[in-house]
Amino acid sequence: VIFRWDDKLGDTIMATRLVDAIHKARPDIEITYITGKQGQSVLGAWPAISDLVVVGRRGWRTAHKLNGLAGGYDVAIELSSGMSAYELYALSRLRAKHYLGYGKQSYALFDLNLADSYVSFAERYLAAASMVVGKSCLLYTSDAADDSLRVDLGGRRIIKKRACLLGARSVACAPL
């Protein structure tokens, strides 16, 4: 599960990198993406997403509705820098086997955390994808490349390769 409840269009577009990296490395993994109505406009026909769950505005009422999604997820991913109490509650309702976060060391729910050195979302997405699929992933950016050793022939710069820590078969993704 990828959890992108904040429904910011730019962040949703960026999160497609995570979805695509997981799908490319492990097409057998089913990806559920939880988002708001804005995210639906971008992700409605995204081929790598198995199940798109569109939720209402952020709040306790919507968080309670996520009880219906409980179970069946190996990993729930939430990579934003902070969380509200109702967002934490909503994630806990998914009852995933593992919870992967960024800066969530102080939350008991999260048993997997990315290092604080992953400041940019692009780096967070790459590291999360690598952990989920159980092998190194490449994530590309369209930025102009200034290092010839880190450029593929298509002109895209390879951000980083990371070692993987966890294999999975179903992933729940939520707003970041």
C-alpha positions in Angstrom: 0.0 0.0 0.0 1.3 3.4 -0.9 -0.4 6.0 1.2 -0.7 9.5 -0.4 -3.6 11.0 1.5 -2.6 14.6 1.3 -3.7 14.5 -2.4 -1.1 17.0 -3.7 -0.9 16.7 -7.4 2.9 17.2 -7.7 3.6 14.7 -4.9 1.3 12.2 -6.5 3.1 12.5 -9.8 6.5 12.0 -8.0 5.2 8.9 -6.2 4.6 7.3 -9.6 8.4 6.8 -9.6 8.0 4.5 -6.6 5.2 2.6 -8.2 7.0 2.2 -11.4 10.3 1.1 -9.8 8.5 -1.6 -7.8 6.5 -2.8 -10.8 9.5 -2.9 -13.1 11.6 -4.9 -10.6 8.8 -7.2 -9.4 5.8 -7.2 -11.7 4.3 -10.0 -9.5 3.8 -7.5 -6.6 0.3 -6.1 -6.4 0.2 -2.4 -5.5 -2.7 -0.8 -3.8 -2.5 3.0 -3.8 -4.6 5.1 -1.4 -5.2 8.7 -2.5 -7.7 11.5 -2.6 -9.8 12.7 -5.5 -7.0 14.7 -7.0 -4.7 11.7 -7.2 -7.4 9.7 -9.0 -7.1 12.0 -12.0 -3.4 11.0 -12.4 -3.5 7.4 -11.2 -6.9 6.3 -12.5 -5.4 4.2 -15.4 -1.9 3.8 -14.2 -0.9 0.3 -15.4 1.4 -0.6 -12.4 -1.4 -0.1 -9.8 -3.5 -3.1 -9.1 -6.1 -1.3 -6.9 -6.7 2.4 -6.6 -8.5 3.4 -3.4 -9.9 6.9 -3.5 -10.8 8.4 0.0 -12.5 11.6 1.1 -10.8 14.5 2.8 -8.4 13.8 5.6 -10.0 13.3 9.0 -11.2 10.8 11.6 -14.3 9.8 9.7 -12.3 8.8 6.6 -9.7 7.1 8.7 -12.3 4.8 10.2 -13.5 3.8 6.7 -10.1 2.3 6.0 -11.0 -0.6 8.4 -12.5 -2.2 5.3 -9.1 -2.6 3.8 -7.5 -4.4 6.8 -5.2 -7.3 6.1 -3.6 -8.7 3.0 -0.8 -6.3 2.8 2.9 -7.1 3.2 4.1 -3.5 3.4 2.4 -0.1 4.0 4.6 2.7 2.8 4.3 6.3 4.1 7.3 8.5 3.2 6.2 12.0 4.2 8.2 13.9 6.9 5.3 14.1 9.4 2.0 12.5 10.4 -1.2 13.6 12.1 -2.9 11.4 14.7 -5.7 10.4 12.3 -3.2 9.6 9.5 -1.4 7.3 12.0 -4.7 5.7 13.0 -5.7 5.2 9.3 -2.4 3.4 8.5 -2.8 1.2 11.5 -6.2 0.1 10.3 -4.5 -1.5 7.2 -2.9 -4.1 9.5 0.0 -4.6 7.2 2.8 -7.0 8.2 5.3 -4.2 7.9 5.2 -0.4 7.9 7.9 1.5 6.1 8.4 5.1 6.8 10.7 8.1 6.7 11.5 9.9 10.0 9.1 7.6 11.8 11.5 6.0 14.3 9.5 7.4 17.2 6.3 5.6 16.0 5.9 2.1 17.3 3.8 1.2 14.2 6.8 1.6 11.8 9.2 -1.4 12.0 11.1 -0.3 8.9 12.5 3.2 8.5 14.6 4.9 5.8 17.7 6.7 7.0 17.5 10.4 7.6 20.1 10.9 4.8 17.3 10.5 2.2 16.3 14.1 2.1 14.8 14.3 -1.4 11.6 12.4 -2.2 13.4 10.9 -5.2 15.9 9.2 -2.9 13.2 8.1 -0.5 11.3 6.5 -3.4 14.3 4.6 -4.6 15.3 3.4 -1.2 11.7 2.3 -0.4 11.4 0.5 -3.8 14.7 -1.3 -3.1 13.6 -2.4 0.3 10.3 -3.7 -1.0 11.5 -5.7 -4.0 14.5 -7.2 -2.3 17.1 -6.0 -4.8 18.7 -2.9 -6.0 16.6 -0.6 -8.1 17.5 2.2 -10.5 15.5 5.4 -10.4 15.9 7.9 -13.2 15.4 11.6 -13.3 15.1 13.9 -16.2 17.5 16.4 -14.7 20.5 17.3 -16.8 23.3 14.9 -16.0 26.7 16.3 -15.0 28.4 13.0 -14.2 29.2 10.8 -17.2 29.5 7.7 -15.0 26.0 8.0 -13.8 24.2 8.6 -17.1 22.5 6.1 -19.3 22.4 6.5 -23.1 18.9 8.0 -22.9 20.4 11.0 -21.1 18.8 10.3 -17.8 20.9 10.5 -14.6 20.9 7.5 -12.3 20.3 8.9 -8.9 21.5 6.0 -6.8 21.6 2.2 -6.4 20.7 0.9 -3.0 20.8 -2.6 -1.4 17.5 -4.2 -0.6 16.3 -5.5 2.7 12.8 -6.9 2.2 10.9 -9.0 -0.3 7.1 -8.6 -0.7 4.1 -9.8 -2.7 1.6 -7.1 -1.9 2.2 -3.5 -1.2 -0.1 -0.9 0.1 0.8 2.7 -0.8 -0.6 5.8 0.9 -0.3 9.6 0.7 3.1 10.9 1.5 
